[in-house]
């Protein structure tokens, strides 16, 4: 008897659904749109505009970005954004063979994301940038003559204050971790590591045990693991060091992967699962008003660092940003912080009347 793989068998004549598009939309998509991105010699010649499909265009763009060394996380985002774009097209338009969107289609998509999906402008802009970049690349390659994004502007995003975790909320989070269990110990270490280093969750999941130095309380982020493809060193405090000593003893006995953070089976911890674990701890701690997520920990680290040191340049290196644009947002503290710093400055003065 053959073992079941747990996958639905693919019937003859039935289209493969590699992108997990809902069946009701799947029925309206052409087979070419559902093909997974892959580089083949058969697509070496430029297609004529009359025979161009979104899938062929995306395949070419995807292969070009792969060849340019784009990170796997970036490539995954390309696939997700293209999937969502195709889902929209399938739900709004029929006959997607040789379908090339125009500006009206793009604007209708934006309207749908705003009013139907109720997405934030920042989220919409991320998706738009991916698809826009694909069409801009197609223009530069001479595949198309005009981009449907011509004269289509990104949405204005209101500049909101970063959400940060207070010290009291931080204590509540750690109080929810049972250090006598593996998951409790690991989750406490994960939160402490993120708060101390400010690394992105994806980078954190790709750090190996051998890249952690307990003596110098530092960890290395490899170039291939970093979002910006630049290696850097991050540092952690005494609490993280103490948790690491206990955790690494378990890792040495049970670990089956070189990654620092593992699941209970000894294999590498999935980034999405790590994010859910942190969110779940936030719910258990009954913290409201702040989104408990790895990126909130990153904002918290950056905000605390800039308040303590006032040095945006070293912060940029620690965060792994390629420019100062994002870092400068942490420098622009709110009025209460500015007032607090000013009072400290004035109280330290020696002038006498």
C-alpha positions as CSV (number, residue, x, y, z in Angstrom):
1,X,0.0,0.0,0.0
2,X,1.4,3.4,-1.0
3,X,1.7,6.0,1.7
4,X,-0.5,9.1,1.4
5,X,1.4,12.3,0.8
6,X,-1.4,14.4,2.2
7,X,-1.6,16.3,-1.1
8,X,-4.7,16.4,-3.3
9,X,-4.0,14.3,-6.4
10,X,-3.7,16.3,-9.6
11,X,-6.3,15.1,-12.1
12,X,-5.7,15.0,-15.8
13,X,-6.9,18.2,-17.4
14,X,-7.2,20.0,-14.1
15,X,-5.1,23.2,-13.7
16,X,-2.4,23.3,-11.1
17,X,-2.9,25.9,-8.4
18,X,0.6,26.7,-7.3
19,X,-0.3,30.1,-6.0
20,X,-3.2,28.9,-3.8
21,X,-5.7,31.1,-5.6
22,X,-9.3,30.4,-4.5
23,X,-11.1,27.9,-6.8
24,X,-13.9,30.4,-7.8
25,X,-11.2,32.7,-9.2
26,X,-9.0,29.9,-10.5
27,X,-11.8,28.9,-12.9
28,X,-11.5,32.4,-14.6
29,X,-7.7,32.3,-14.9
30,X,-5.8,31.1,-17.9
31,X,-3.4,28.2,-17.5
32,X,-0.5,30.5,-18.3
33,X,-1.1,32.8,-15.4
34,X,-0.9,29.9,-13.0
35,X,2.5,28.6,-14.0
36,X,5.2,28.9,-11.4
37,X,8.0,31.3,-12.2
38,X,10.9,29.5,-13.8
39,X,13.7,30.2,-16.2
40,X,13.6,28.1,-19.4
41,X,15.4,28.2,-22.7
42,X,12.0,28.0,-24.4
43,X,11.3,31.6,-23.2
44,X,14.7,33.0,-24.5
45,X,13.1,34.9,-27.3
46,X,11.1,38.1,-26.6
47,X,7.4,37.5,-27.1
48,X,5.5,39.7,-29.4
49,X,3.1,42.1,-27.7
50,X,0.2,40.3,-29.3
51,X,1.2,37.1,-27.5
52,X,2.4,38.5,-24.3
53,X,0.9,37.1,-21.1
54,X,1.4,38.3,-17.5
55,X,2.9,35.0,-16.7
56,X,5.6,35.2,-19.3
57,X,6.4,38.8,-18.3
58,X,6.5,37.8,-14.6
59,X,8.7,34.7,-15.4
60,X,11.2,36.9,-17.2
61,X,11.3,39.5,-14.4
62,X,11.5,36.9,-11.7
63,X,14.5,35.2,-13.5
64,X,16.2,38.6,-13.9
65,X,15.8,39.4,-10.2
66,X,17.1,35.9,-9.3
67,X,20.1,36.4,-11.5
68,X,20.7,39.8,-9.8
69,X,20.9,38.0,-6.4
70,X,17.6,39.1,-4.9
71,X,17.0,37.6,-1.4
72,X,14.7,34.6,-1.2
73,X,12.4,36.7,1.0
74,X,12.2,39.3,-1.7
75,X,11.5,36.7,-4.4
76,X,8.7,35.3,-2.1
77,X,7.2,38.8,-1.9
78,X,7.2,39.0,-5.7
79,X,5.3,35.8,-5.9
80,X,2.7,36.9,-3.3
81,X,2.2,40.3,-4.8
82,X,1.8,38.8,-8.3
83,X,-0.7,36.3,-7.0
84,X,-2.8,39.0,-5.4
85,X,-2.7,41.1,-8.6
86,X,-3.8,38.0,-10.6
87,X,-6.6,37.3,-8.1
88,X,-7.9,40.9,-8.6
89,X,-7.8,40.6,-12.4
90,X,-9.6,37.3,-12.3
91,X,-12.4,38.7,-10.1
92,X,-12.9,41.8,-12.2
93,X,-12.1,40.9,-15.8
94,X,-12.7,38.0,-18.1
95,X,-10.6,36.6,-20.9
96,X,-7.1,37.1,-19.4
97,X,-5.3,35.5,-22.3
98,X,-2.8,38.1,-23.7
99,X,-4.2,40.6,-21.2
100,X,-2.1,43.7,-20.7
101,X,-3.4,46.0,-18.0
102,X,-3.7,49.7,-18.6
103,X,-3.8,52.7,-16.2
104,X,-7.6,52.3,-15.6
105,X,-7.0,48.7,-14.5
106,X,-4.3,49.8,-12.1
107,X,-6.4,52.6,-10.6
108,X,-9.3,50.2,-10.2
109,X,-7.0,47.8,-8.4
110,X,-5.9,50.6,-6.1
111,X,-9.5,51.5,-5.4
112,X,-10.4,47.9,-4.7
113,X,-7.5,47.5,-2.2
114,X,-8.7,50.7,-0.5
115,X,-12.4,50.2,-0.3
116,X,-13.0,46.4,-0.5
117,X,-9.9,45.0,1.2
118,X,-9.5,48.1,3.4
119,X,-5.7,47.9,3.3
120,X,-3.5,50.6,4.6
121,X,-1.9,52.9,2.1
122,X,1.6,51.7,3.1
123,X,0.6,48.1,2.4
124,X,-0.9,49.1,-1.0
125,X,2.2,51.0,-1.9
126,X,4.4,47.9,-1.3
127,X,2.3,45.8,-3.7
128,X,2.2,48.6,-6.3
129,X,6.0,49.0,-6.2
130,X,6.5,45.3,-7.0
131,X,4.2,45.3,-10.0
132,X,5.4,48.7,-11.1
133,X,9.0,47.6,-11.0
134,X,8.1,44.6,-13.2
135,X,6.5,46.8,-15.9
136,X,9.4,49.3,-15.7
137,X,11.8,46.5,-16.2
138,X,9.8,45.2,-19.2
139,X,10.1,48.7,-20.7
140,X,13.8,48.8,-20.2
141,X,14.1,45.4,-21.9
142,X,12.0,46.5,-24.8
143,X,9.3,44.0,-24.1
144,X,6.6,46.6,-23.8
145,X,6.4,50.2,-25.0
146,X,4.5,51.8,-22.2
147,X,4.0,51.0,-18.5
148,X,0.4,50.9,-17.2
149,X,1.8,52.8,-14.2
150,X,2.6,55.9,-16.2
151,X,1.1,58.9,-14.4
152,X,-0.2,56.6,-11.6
153,X,1.1,57.9,-8.3
154,X,1.6,56.0,-5.1
155,X,-0.7,56.7,-2.2
156,X,0.2,59.3,0.4
157,X,1.1,57.7,3.6
158,X,0.5,59.7,6.8
159,X,3.7,59.7,9.0
160,X,2.7,57.9,12.1
161,X,4.6,57.6,15.3
162,X,6.3,54.2,15.8
163,X,4.7,51.9,18.3
164,X,7.1,51.0,21.1
165,X,6.9,48.6,24.0
166,X,7.2,50.2,27.5
167,X,9.3,48.6,30.2
168,X,6.1,47.6,32.1
169,X,4.7,45.9,29.0
170,X,8.1,44.2,28.5
171,X,7.9,42.7,32.0
172,X,4.4,41.4,31.3
173,X,5.6,39.7,28.2
174,X,8.5,37.9,29.9
175,X,6.3,37.0,32.9
176,X,4.2,34.9,30.4
177,X,7.2,32.7,29.5
178,X,7.7,29.6,31.5
179,X,11.5,29.1,31.5
180,X,11.3,25.5,32.7
181,X,9.8,24.5,29.3
182,X,11.6,24.6,26.0
183,X,9.1,26.8,24.2
184,X,9.0,29.2,27.1
185,X,12.7,29.5,27.3
186,X,13.1,29.8,23.5
187,X,10.4,32.5,23.3
188,X,11.9,34.5,26.1
189,X,15.3,34.3,24.4
190,X,13.7,35.3,21.1
191,X,12.1,38.4,22.5
192,X,15.2,39.4,24.5
193,X,17.4,38.9,21.4
194,X,15.1,41.0,19.2
195,X,14.9,43.8,21.8
196,X,18.6,43.8,22.4
197,X,19.8,43.6,18.8
198,X,17.0,45.2,16.7
199,X,17.5,42.6,13.9
200,X,14.8,41.8,11.5
201,X,12.9,38.6,12.2
202,X,14.0,37.0,8.9
203,X,17.6,37.8,9.7
204,X,17.2,36.5,13.2
205,X,15.9,33.1,12.0
206,X,19.0,32.7,9.7
207,X,21.6,33.3,12.4
208,X,23.6,30.2,13.2
209,X,24.8,29.1,16.6
210,X,28.4,29.4,15.5
211,X,27.8,33.1,14.7
212,X,27.0,33.9,18.4
213,X,29.8,34.9,20.7
214,X,28.8,34.6,24.3
215,X,32.0,36.2,25.6
216,X,31.8,39.4,23.5
217,X,28.0,39.3,23.6
218,X,27.7,39.7,19.9
219,X,26.2,37.9,16.9
220,X,27.0,38.1,13.2
221,X,24.4,38.7,10.5
222,X,25.8,37.2,7.3
223,X,25.6,39.1,4.0
224,X,23.4,36.5,2.4
225,X,21.1,36.6,5.4
226,X,20.8,40.4,5.6
227,X,18.1,42.2,3.7
228,X,20.6,44.8,2.3
229,X,23.1,42.0,1.5
230,X,25.7,43.6,3.8
231,X,27.1,41.7,6.7
232,X,27.1,43.4,10.2
233,X,27.6,42.6,13.8
234,X,24.9,43.1,16.5
235,X,25.2,43.0,20.2
236,X,23.1,41.8,23.2
237,X,22.9,42.4,26.9
238,X,23.4,40.3,30.1
239,X,19.8,39.0,30.1
240,X,20.1,37.6,26.6
241,X,23.5,36.1,27.5
242,X,22.1,34.3,30.5
243,X,19.2,32.9,28.5
244,X,21.6,31.8,25.8
245,X,23.7,29.8,28.2
246,X,20.7,27.7,29.3
247,X,19.2,27.5,25.8
248,X,22.5,26.4,24.0
249,X,22.8,23.5,26.4
250,X,19.5,22.2,25.1
251,X,20.5,23.1,21.5
252,X,23.7,21.1,21.8
253,X,21.8,17.9,22.8
254,X,18.7,18.2,20.6
255,X,19.5,20.6,17.7
256,X,19.3,19.1,14.2
257,X,19.9,22.4,12.4
258,X,22.7,25.0,12.6
259,X,20.2,27.8,13.2
260,X,20.1,29.5,16.6
261,X,16.4,29.4,16.9
262,X,14.7,25.9,16.6
263,X,11.3,24.4,17.1
264,X,10.6,21.7,19.6
265,X,11.7,19.0,17.1
266,X,15.1,20.5,16.8
267,X,14.6,21.9,13.3
268,X,14.9,25.5,12.2
269,X,12.1,27.7,13.5
270,X,9.9,29.2,10.7
271,X,9.8,33.0,10.6
272,X,6.0,33.1,10.3
273,X,5.7,30.7,13.3
274,X,8.1,32.8,15.3
275,X,5.9,35.9,14.6
276,X,2.8,34.1,15.7
277,X,4.5,32.9,18.9
278,X,5.3,36.5,19.8
279,X,1.8,37.7,19.0
280,X,0.3,34.9,21.1
281,X,2.5,36.0,24.1
282,X,1.2,39.5,23.7
283,X,-2.4,38.3,23.9
284,X,-1.6,36.2,26.9
285,X,-0.1,39.2,28.6
286,X,-3.3,41.2,27.7
287,X,-1.3,44.1,26.2
288,X,-3.5,46.6,24.3
289,X,-2.7,49.7,22.4
290,X,0.5,48.2,21.0
291,X,0.9,45.6,18.3
292,X,3.2,42.9,19.7
293,X,5.3,41.8,16.8
294,X,9.0,41.4,15.9
295,X,8.9,44.7,14.0
296,X,7.6,46.5,17.0
297,X,10.5,45.1,19.0
298,X,12.8,46.5,16.3
299,X,11.1,49.9,16.6
300,X,11.5,49.7,20.4
301,X,15.2,48.9,20.2
302,X,15.8,51.8,17.8
303,X,13.8,54.3,19.8
304,X,15.5,53.3,23.1
305,X,18.9,53.4,21.4
306,X,18.5,56.9,19.9
307,X,17.2,58.3,23.2
308,X,20.2,56.8,25.1
309,X,23.0,57.7,22.7
310,X,21.7,60.3,20.3
311,X,23.8,58.7,17.6
312,X,21.8,57.9,14.4
313,X,24.9,56.8,12.5
314,X,25.8,53.9,14.7
315,X,22.1,53.0,14.8
316,X,22.0,52.8,11.0
317,X,24.8,50.2,11.1
318,X,23.1,48.2,13.8
319,X,19.8,48.2,12.1
320,X,21.3,47.4,8.7
321,X,19.7,50.3,6.8
322,X,21.3,51.3,3.5
323,X,20.4,55.0,4.0
324,X,19.7,57.5,6.8
325,X,16.1,58.1,5.7
326,X,14.5,55.5,7.9
327,X,16.8,56.2,10.8
328,X,16.0,59.9,10.8
329,X,12.4,59.1,11.7
330,X,13.6,57.8,15.0
331,X,15.6,61.0,15.5
332,X,12.4,63.1,15.2
333,X,11.2,62.5,18.7
334,X,7.8,63.7,19.8
335,X,7.4,67.0,21.7
336,X,7.3,65.3,25.1
337,X,10.7,63.7,24.5
338,X,12.2,66.9,23.3
339,X,10.9,68.8,26.3
340,X,12.3,66.1,28.6
341,X,15.8,66.3,27.0
342,X,15.7,70.1,27.1
343,X,14.9,70.1,30.9
344,X,17.9,67.8,31.5
345,X,20.0,70.2,29.5
346,X,18.9,73.3,31.4
347,X,19.2,71.6,34.9
348,X,22.7,70.8,34.1
349,X,23.6,74.4,33.4
350,X,25.9,76.4,35.7
351,X,24.6,79.9,34.9
352,X,23.5,81.9,37.9
353,X,21.5,85.1,38.1
